[in-house]
Amino acid sequence: MSKPYIICVDDQREVLAALKKDLNFFASHFRIEECESTAEADEILNELDADGTHISLVVCDHIMPGETGIDFLARLSADNRFVAVKKMLLTGLATHEDTIRAINNASIDFYISKPWDSEALIHSIKILLTRFIVGSDLDFQDFIPILDQQTLYKELRNKN
């Protein structure tokens, strides 16, 4: 089985570099792809979907040229091909109304403010990836080192 993907979308290269550095914790079990725009992310998502590759998580900034992260995540949420994909909004500029729209229209799974705390980010992503693995019926045993054990226990208990 090929490694599932984590897609990171941000128009600032230095933010992507910092995010990738933190996500390196997951690199043994997931491929991490960086995109500088939602258009680039769309291309990668479509390619991966066509190949039948699992896409576990999209981490997306909000304020970007062209299309906002919330609009992108809302489109992703409405696309049946990506219903299992977990979505995280990572931004420092969202207004209260933007946040409500992200929750209600984009069905985000998690919101993290910039600048982020690395440990909190990793912990949040562990939780989301654990939910993805169990929900996608992948063999969780293969991912034990990077899963959140408490979430794994709850997800497995709720599934049975």
TORPA-4810 file (N, C-alpha, C, O; in nm, 3 decimals):
<nodes>
NODE_1_0.084_-0.118_0.000_0.000_0.000_0.000_0.088_0.125_0.000_0.186_0.133_0.075_M
NODE_2_0.053_0.222_-0.084_0.128_0.347_-0.085_0.087_0.431_0.036_-0.022_0.416_0.090_S
NODE_3_0.177_0.517_0.076_0.151_0.602_0.192_0.037_0.699_0.161_0.032_0.754_0.051_K
NODE_4_-0.054_0.721_0.256_-0.154_0.826_0.239_-0.087_0.963_0.237_0.027_0.978_0.282_P
NODE_5_-0.157_1.061_0.184_-0.103_1.196_0.169_-0.159_1.294_0.270_-0.274_1.284_0.314_Y
NODE_6_-0.073_1.389_0.306_-0.113_1.511_0.377_-0.080_1.624_0.280_0.033_1.636_0.233_I
NODE_7_-0.181_1.707_0.250_-0.163_1.818_0.157_-0.162_1.948_0.237_-0.254_1.974_0.314_I
NODE_8_-0.058_2.029_0.218_-0.046_2.159_0.285_-0.058_2.269_0.181_0.011_2.267_0.079_C
NODE_9_-0.147_2.365_0.207_-0.172_2.473_0.111_-0.151_2.608_0.181_-0.221_2.642_0.276_V
NODE_10_-0.053_2.684_0.131_-0.027_2.818_0.182_0.052_2.892_0.076_0.141_2.835_0.014_D
NODE_11_0.020_3.018_0.054_0.088_3.096_-0.050_0.225_3.148_-0.006_0.296_3.207_-0.087_D
NODE_12_0.261_3.129_0.119_0.390_3.176_0.169_0.485_3.058_0.186_0.460_2.968_0.266_Q
NODE_13_0.595_3.059_0.110_0.692_2.949_0.112_0.749_2.926_0.253_0.769_2.812_0.294_R
NODE_14_0.773_3.035_0.327_0.833_3.018_0.460_0.735_2.950_0.556_0.777_2.875_0.645_E
NODE_15_0.607_2.974_0.540_0.506_2.906_0.622_0.501_2.757_0.584_0.496_2.671_0.672_V
NODE_16_0.503_2.728_0.454_0.506_2.588_0.410_0.629_2.516_0.464_0.620_2.401_0.506_L
NODE_17_0.743_2.583_0.462_0.867_2.521_0.512_0.856_2.491_0.662_0.896_2.384_0.707_A
NODE_18_0.801_2.585_0.738_0.784_2.563_0.882_0.684_2.451_0.909_0.704_2.368_0.998_A
NODE_19_0.577_2.450_0.832_0.475_2.346_0.847_0.533_2.210_0.813_0.511_2.113_0.886_L
NODE_20_0.607_2.202_0.704_0.668_2.073_0.664_0.766_2.025_0.770_0.775_1.905_0.798_K
NODE_21_0.840_2.118_0.829_0.934_2.080_0.935_0.859_2.015_1.052_0.902_1.912_1.104_K
NODE_22_0.747_2.074_1.092_0.668_2.016_1.201_0.605_1.884_1.160_0.596_1.791_1.240_D
NODE_23_0.560_1.875_1.035_0.494_1.753_0.988_0.592_1.641_0.957_0.550_1.528_0.929_L
NODE_24_0.720_1.670_0.963_0.820_1.566_0.941_0.800_1.449_1.039_0.839_1.337_1.009_N
NODE_25_0.739_1.477_1.153_0.705_1.372_1.251_0.624_1.259_1.185_0.636_1.144_1.225_F
NODE_26_0.542_1.293_1.085_0.453_1.197_1.022_0.510_1.136_0.893_0.447_1.050_0.832_F
NODE_27_0.628_1.181_0.851_0.683_1.143_0.721_0.712_0.994_0.707_0.720_0.944_0.595_A
NODE_28_0.727_0.923_0.816_0.752_0.779_0.807_0.628_0.703_0.760_0.640_0.592_0.708_S
NODE_29_0.511_0.761_0.777_0.385_0.692_0.745_0.298_0.765_0.642_0.204_0.707_0.588_H
NODE_30_0.328_0.892_0.616_0.249_0.973_0.524_0.341_1.050_0.431_0.451_1.090_0.470_F
NODE_31_0.296_1.071_0.309_0.366_1.160_0.217_0.310_1.301_0.239_0.190_1.319_0.258_R
NODE_32_0.397_1.398_0.237_0.357_1.536_0.262_0.381_1.616_0.135_0.493_1.622_0.084_I
NODE_33_0.277_1.677_0.085_0.283_1.755_-0.039_0.253_1.901_-0.007_0.158_1.932_0.064_E
NODE_34_0.336_1.991_-0.060_0.319_2.134_-0.039_0.263_2.199_-0.165_0.307_2.171_-0.276_E
NODE_35_0.164_2.287_-0.146_0.103_2.361_-0.257_0.100_2.509_-0.222_0.070_2.546_-0.108_C
NODE_36_0.131_2.593_-0.320_0.131_2.737_-0.296_0.000_2.803_-0.337_-0.014_2.925_-0.323_E
NODE_37_-0.096_2.724_-0.385_-0.225_2.780_-0.423_-0.330_2.670_-0.420_-0.298_2.552_-0.419_S
NODE_38_-0.455_2.712_-0.417_-0.563_2.613_-0.421_-0.570_2.547_-0.558_-0.610_2.431_-0.568_T
NODE_39_-0.532_2.619_-0.663_-0.529_2.560_-0.798_-0.428_2.445_-0.804_-0.457_2.339_-0.860_A
NODE_40_-0.311_2.466_-0.745_-0.210_2.361_-0.739_-0.261_2.243_-0.655_-0.239_2.127_-0.691_E
NODE_41_-0.327_2.272_-0.546_-0.382_2.166_-0.461_-0.489_2.087_-0.537_-0.495_1.965_-0.526_A
NODE_42_-0.573_2.156_-0.613_-0.674_2.088_-0.694_-0.610_1.987_-0.789_-0.657_1.874_-0.801_D
NODE_43_-0.503_2.028_-0.857_-0.433_1.939_-0.950_-0.383_1.814_-0.879_-0.402_1.702_-0.927_E
NODE_44_-0.320_1.833_-0.765_-0.265_1.719_-0.691_-0.376_1.630_-0.639_-0.367_1.507_-0.649_I
NODE_45_-0.480_1.689_-0.584_-0.593_1.610_-0.533_-0.655_1.526_-0.644_-0.686_1.409_-0.623_L
NODE_46_-0.673_1.585_-0.761_-0.732_1.512_-0.874_-0.641_1.399_-0.921_-0.689_1.290_-0.952_N
NODE_47_-0.510_1.424_-0.926_-0.414_1.319_-0.965_-0.415_1.204_-0.864_-0.421_1.087_-0.903_E
NODE_48_-0.410_1.237_-0.737_-0.408_1.133_-0.633_-0.538_1.053_-0.634_-0.536_0.931_-0.620_L
NODE_49_-0.651_1.122_-0.650_-0.779_1.054_-0.656_-0.784_0.959_-0.776_-0.832_0.846_-0.764_D
NODE_50_-0.736_1.005_-0.892_-0.735_0.921_-1.012_-0.649_0.797_-0.993_-0.679_0.691_-1.048_A
NODE_51_-0.543_0.809_-0.914_-0.455_0.695_-0.885_-0.508_0.606_-0.774_-0.452_0.500_-0.748_D
NODE_52_-0.615_0.648_-0.708_-0.671_0.571_-0.597_-0.591_0.584_-0.469_-0.601_0.499_-0.380_G
NODE_53_-0.513_0.689_-0.459_-0.429_0.712_-0.342_-0.511_0.778_-0.231_-0.591_0.868_-0.257_T
NODE_54_-0.491_0.733_-0.108_-0.561_0.793_0.006_-0.508_0.933_0.035_-0.387_0.955_0.039_H
NODE_55_-0.599_1.025_0.053_-0.565_1.161_0.096_-0.626_1.175_0.235_-0.748_1.175_0.251_I
NODE_56_-0.540_1.187_0.334_-0.586_1.182_0.472_-0.623_1.319_0.529_-0.719_1.331_0.605_S
NODE_57_-0.547_1.421_0.491_-0.560_1.551_0.557_-0.520_1.662_0.461_-0.423_1.650_0.386_L
NODE_58_-0.597_1.771_0.466_-0.559_1.895_0.397_-0.548_2.003_0.504_-0.643_2.031_0.577_V
NODE_59_-0.430_2.063_0.511_-0.404_2.175_0.602_-0.396_2.298_0.512_-0.312_2.304_0.423_V
NODE_60_-0.483_2.397_0.537_-0.494_2.508_0.443_-0.498_2.643_0.514_-0.567_2.660_0.615_C
NODE_61_-0.424_2.738_0.458_-0.431_2.877_0.501_-0.563_2.936_0.453_-0.627_2.881_0.364_D
NODE_62_-0.603_3.048_0.511_-0.727_3.111_0.468_-0.705_3.219_0.362_-0.758_3.208_0.252_H
NODE_63_-0.627_3.322_0.395_-0.608_3.436_0.305_-0.499_3.404_0.203_-0.380_3.398_0.236_I
NODE_64_-0.543_3.383_0.078_-0.451_3.354_-0.032_-0.504_3.422_-0.157_-0.624_3.447_-0.170_M
NODE_65_-0.414_3.453_-0.251_-0.460_3.511_-0.377_-0.546_3.411_-0.455_-0.521_3.291_-0.452_P
NODE_66_-0.645_3.460_-0.523_-0.729_3.375_-0.606_-0.851_3.323_-0.533_-0.962_3.369_-0.557_G
NODE_67_-0.831_3.229_-0.446_-0.940_3.166_-0.372_-0.902_3.153_-0.225_-0.790_3.115_-0.192_E
NODE_68_-0.995_3.185_-0.138_-0.964_3.173_0.005_-0.960_3.027_0.045_-1.016_2.941_-0.022_T
NODE_69_-0.892_3.000_0.154_-0.885_2.865_0.206_-1.022_2.811_0.245_-1.050_2.693_0.226_G
NODE_70_-1.107_2.897_0.300_-1.241_2.852_0.340_-1.322_2.813_0.216_-1.391_2.711_0.218_I
NODE_71_-1.314_2.893_0.110_-1.386_2.856_-0.013_-1.333_2.725_-0.070_-1.410_2.640_-0.116_D
NODE_72_-1.201_2.708_-0.068_-1.140_2.585_-0.117_-1.186_2.464_-0.033_-1.226_2.361_-0.088_F
NODE_73_-1.181_2.478_0.099_-1.221_2.367_0.186_-1.371_2.338_0.173_-1.413_2.223_0.187_L
NODE_74_-1.451_2.441_0.148_-1.595_2.420_0.126_-1.617_2.340_-0.002_-1.700_2.249_-0.005_A
NODE_75_-1.542_2.372_-0.108_-1.552_2.295_-0.233_-1.510_2.150_-0.210_-1.573_2.056_-0.259_R
NODE_76_-1.401_2.134_-0.135_-1.351_2.000_-0.104_-1.455_1.920_-0.026_-1.476_1.802_-0.052_L
NODE_77_-1.517_1.986_0.070_-1.619_1.922_0.153_-1.740_1.878_0.071_-1.802_1.776_0.102_S
NODE_78_-1.772_1.953_-0.033_-1.889_1.922_-0.116_-1.860_1.816_-0.223_-1.952_1.766_-0.288_A
NODE_79_-1.732_1.782_-0.241_-1.691_1.684_-0.342_-1.693_1.544_-0.281_-1.613_1.515_-0.193_D
NODE_80_-1.782_1.459_-0.327_-1.797_1.324_-0.271_-1.669_1.241_-0.276_-1.654_1.148_-0.197_N
NODE_81_-1.579_1.272_-0.366_-1.453_1.196_-0.374_-1.367_1.217_-0.250_-1.283_1.133_-0.216_R
NODE_82_-1.387_1.330_-0.182_-1.299_1.366_-0.071_-1.372_1.374_0.062_-1.329_1.445_0.153_F
NODE_83_-1.481_1.301_0.074_-1.563_1.307_0.195_-1.486_1.259_0.320_-1.512_1.308_0.430_V
NODE_84_-1.394_1.167_0.303_-1.320_1.114_0.419_-1.201_1.201_0.459_-1.146_1.185_0.568_A
NODE_85_-1.162_1.293_0.372_-1.045_1.377_0.398_-1.072_1.468_0.518_-1.176_1.534_0.524_V
NODE_86_-0.979_1.471_0.610_-0.987_1.562_0.724_-0.936_1.698_0.681_-0.845_1.708_0.598_K
NODE_87_-0.995_1.804_0.737_-0.962_1.940_0.695_-0.925_2.027_0.816_-0.995_2.031_0.917_K
NODE_88_-0.811_2.095_0.801_-0.763_2.185_0.906_-0.739_2.322_0.846_-0.672_2.336_0.744_M
NODE_89_-0.794_2.424_0.910_-0.769_2.562_0.869_-0.658_2.616_0.959_-0.668_2.611_1.082_L
NODE_90_-0.554_2.668_0.897_-0.438_2.720_0.970_-0.419_2.865_0.926_-0.369_2.892_0.818_L
NODE_91_-0.461_2.958_1.011_-0.458_3.099_0.969_-0.448_3.193_1.088_-0.482_3.158_1.201_T
NODE_92_-0.400_3.311_1.060_-0.394_3.415_1.162_-0.486_3.530_1.130_-0.494_3.626_1.207_G
NODE_93_-0.556_3.523_1.018_-0.633_3.638_0.972_-0.782_3.615_0.958_-0.853_3.703_0.907_L
NODE_94_-0.832_3.503_0.999_-0.976_3.478_0.984_-1.056_3.561_1.085_-1.019_3.573_1.202_A
NODE_95_-1.164_3.618_1.036_-1.255_3.692_1.124_-1.349_3.593_1.191_-1.349_3.474_1.160_T
NODE_96_-1.428_3.644_1.284_-1.528_3.560_1.350_-1.625_3.501_1.248_-1.660_3.383_1.256_H
NODE_97_-1.667_3.583_1.151_-1.759_3.536_1.046_-1.692_3.430_0.959_-1.756_3.333_0.919_E
NODE_98_-1.561_3.450_0.928_-1.487_3.351_0.849_-1.483_3.217_0.921_-1.501_3.111_0.860_D
NODE_99_-1.460_3.222_1.050_-1.452_3.099_1.129_-1.585_3.026_1.130_-1.590_2.904_1.116_T
NODE_100_-1.693_3.100_1.147_-1.827_3.038_1.144_-1.852_2.974_1.007_-1.903_2.863_0.999_I
NODE_101_-1.815_3.046_0.900_-1.833_2.993_0.764_-1.748_2.867_0.743_-1.791_2.773_0.677_R
NODE_102_-1.628_2.866_0.799_-1.540_2.749_0.787_-1.603_2.627_0.853_-1.596_2.516_0.800_A
NODE_103_-1.662_2.649_0.967_-1.725_2.537_1.039_-1.854_2.493_0.969_-1.875_2.374_0.947_I
NODE_104_-1.937_2.589_0.934_-2.068_2.555_0.878_-2.063_2.512_0.732_-2.136_2.421_0.694_N
NODE_105_-1.980_2.576_0.650_-1.979_2.548_0.507_-1.866_2.458_0.461_-1.881_2.381_0.366_N
NODE_106_-1.753_2.467_0.528_-1.637_2.388_0.486_-1.619_2.264_0.571_-1.532_2.182_0.543_A
NODE_107_-1.699_2.249_0.674_-1.692_2.132_0.762_-1.550_2.102_0.808_-1.505_1.988_0.805_S
NODE_108_-1.479_2.208_0.849_-1.342_2.185_0.895_-1.344_2.098_1.021_-1.438_2.101_1.100_I
NODE_109_-1.238_2.022_1.036_-1.225_1.935_1.152_-1.145_2.000_1.263_-1.155_1.961_1.379_D
NODE_110_-1.064_2.101_1.226_-0.980_2.165_1.326_-0.937_2.302_1.277_-0.920_2.323_1.157_F
NODE_111_-0.920_2.394_1.370_-0.877_2.530_1.341_-0.755_2.558_1.428_-0.758_2.539_1.549_Y
NODE_112_-0.647_2.604_1.365_-0.526_2.640_1.437_-0.488_2.782_1.397_-0.488_2.815_1.278_I
NODE_113_-0.456_2.866_1.495_-0.415_3.004_1.468_-0.266_3.011_1.442_-0.186_2.939_1.502_S
NODE_114_-0.229_3.101_1.351_-0.087_3.134_1.330_-0.051_3.246_1.425_-0.135_3.331_1.452_K
NODE_115_0.067_3.250_1.477_0.166_3.142_1.472_0.122_3.027_1.561_0.058_3.048_1.664_P
NODE_116_0.155_2.908_1.522_0.108_2.791_1.595_0.217_2.737_1.688_0.336_2.762_1.669_W
NODE_117_0.172_2.664_1.785_0.260_2.590_1.875_0.283_2.453_1.812_0.187_2.381_1.785_D
NODE_118_0.407_2.417_1.788_0.439_2.292_1.717_0.380_2.169_1.785_0.324_2.082_1.718_S
NODE_119_0.393_2.161_1.915_0.342_2.043_1.987_0.190_2.034_1.976_0.136_1.925_1.958_E
NODE_120_0.122_2.146_1.987_-0.024_2.147_1.975_-0.066_2.108_1.833_-0.164_2.035_1.815_A
NODE_121_0.006_2.157_1.734_-0.024_2.123_1.595_-0.007_1.974_1.572_-0.096_1.909_1.515_L
NODE_122_0.103_1.918_1.616_0.129_1.775_1.598_0.023_1.693_1.670_-0.027_1.594_1.615_I
NODE_123_-0.013_1.732_1.790_-0.115_1.658_1.865_-0.249_1.663_1.792_-0.318_1.561_1.781_H
NODE_124_-0.287_1.779_1.741_-0.413_1.793_1.669_-0.413_1.707_1.543_-0.513_1.642_1.511_S
NODE_125_-0.302_1.707_1.473_-0.293_1.626_1.351_-0.294_1.477_1.383_-0.352_1.398_1.309_I
NODE_126_-0.231_1.438_1.493_-0.239_1.297_1.536_-0.385_1.254_1.554_-0.424_1.146_1.511_K
NODE_127_-0.464_1.339_1.616_-0.605_1.309_1.638_-0.678_1.295_1.505_-0.752_1.199_1.484_I
NODE_128_-0.657_1.390_1.414_-0.725_1.385_1.284_-0.683_1.263_1.203_-0.766_1.198_1.141_L
NODE_129_-0.553_1.233_1.203_-0.506_1.116_1.128_-0.557_0.986_1.187_-0.586_0.891_1.114_L
NODE_130_-0.569_0.981_1.318_-0.624_0.862_1.382_-0.769_0.842_1.339_-0.809_0.731_1.305_T
NODE_131_-0.846_0.949_1.339_-0.986_0.940_1.294_-0.993_0.899_1.147_-1.080_0.820_1.109_R
NODE_132_-0.903_0.952_1.065_-0.902_0.915_0.924_-0.870_0.766_0.907_-0.940_0.696_0.834_F
NODE_133_-0.766_0.719_0.972_-0.722_0.579_0.958_-0.835_0.484_0.998_-0.867_0.391_0.924_I
NODE_134_-0.894_0.506_1.113_-1.002_0.418_1.160_-1.125_0.431_1.068_-1.185_0.330_1.031_V
NODE_135_-1.161_0.552_1.033_-1.278_0.575_0.948_-1.263_0.521_0.808_-1.362_0.490_0.742_G
NODE_136_-1.139_0.511_0.760_-1.113_0.461_0.625_-1.087_0.311_0.621_-1.057_0.255_0.516_S
NODE_137_-1.099_0.248_0.736_-1.077_0.104_0.747_-0.937_0.060_0.704_-0.918_-0.052_0.656_D
NODE_138_-0.838_0.148_0.720_-0.700_0.110_0.698_-0.653_0.034_0.821_-0.707_0.053_0.930_L
NODE_139_-0.553_-0.050_0.805_-0.502_-0.126_0.918_-0.427_-0.033_1.013_-0.314_0.008_0.986_D
NODE_140_-0.491_0.001_1.123_-0.432_0.098_1.216_-0.301_0.047_1.275_-0.219_0.128_1.319_F
NODE_141_-0.280_-0.084_1.276_-0.155_-0.140_1.332_-0.032_-0.085_1.260_0.074_-0.067_1.321_Q
NODE_142_-0.047_-0.058_1.130_0.065_-0.006_1.052_0.101_0.138_1.090_0.209_0.186_1.058_D
NODE_143_0.010_0.206_1.159_0.028_0.348_1.189_0.044_0.378_1.338_0.051_0.495_1.377_F
NODE_144_0.049_0.276_1.421_0.052_0.293_1.567_0.150_0.400_1.616_0.113_0.479_1.702_I
NODE_145_0.274_0.406_1.565_0.369_0.505_1.621_0.326_0.651_1.607_0.372_0.736_1.684_P
NODE_146_0.238_0.682_1.512_0.204_0.823_1.491_0.059_0.854_1.528_0.014_0.967_1.510_I
NODE_147_-0.014_0.756_1.578_-0.155_0.778_1.613_-0.169_0.827_1.757_-0.083_0.801_1.841_L
NODE_148_-0.278_0.896_1.782_-0.312_0.936_1.918_-0.384_0.819_1.983_-0.494_0.781_1.941_D
NODE_149_-0.323_0.762_2.084_-0.374_0.638_2.144_-0.512_0.654_2.207_-0.596_0.565_2.193_Q
NODE_150_-0.536_0.764_2.274_-0.667_0.787_2.336_-0.776_0.798_2.229_-0.884_0.741_2.245_Q
NODE_151_-0.748_0.869_2.123_-0.844_0.882_2.012_-0.865_0.747_1.944_-0.977_0.713_1.908_T
NODE_152_-0.758_0.671_1.927_-0.769_0.539_1.866_-0.862_0.450_1.948_-0.949_0.383_1.892_L
NODE_153_-0.844_0.450_2.076_-0.930_0.370_2.164_-1.077_0.411_2.149_-1.165_0.326_2.135_Y
NODE_154_-1.103_0.542_2.152_-1.241_0.592_2.139_-1.300_0.556_2.004_-1.414_0.511_1.996_K
NODE_155_-1.224_0.576_1.898_-1.273_0.550_1.762_-1.303_0.401_1.744_-1.405_0.365_1.685_E
NODE_156_-1.217_0.316_1.793_-1.239_0.171_1.779_-1.358_0.126_1.863_-1.437_0.041_1.821_L
NODE_157_-1.371_0.183_1.982_-1.484_0.149_2.068_-1.617_0.194_2.004_-1.715_0.120_2.008_R
NODE_158_-1.618_0.313_1.947_-1.740_0.364_1.882_-1.774_0.289_1.755_-1.891_0.281_1.717_N
NODE_159_-1.674_0.236_1.689_-1.695_0.165_1.564_-1.761_0.029_1.588_-1.836_-0.019_1.504_K
NODE_160_-1.733_-0.030_1.701_-1.788_-0.164_1.732_-1.915_-0.154_1.805_-1.975_-0.256_1.839_N
</nodes>
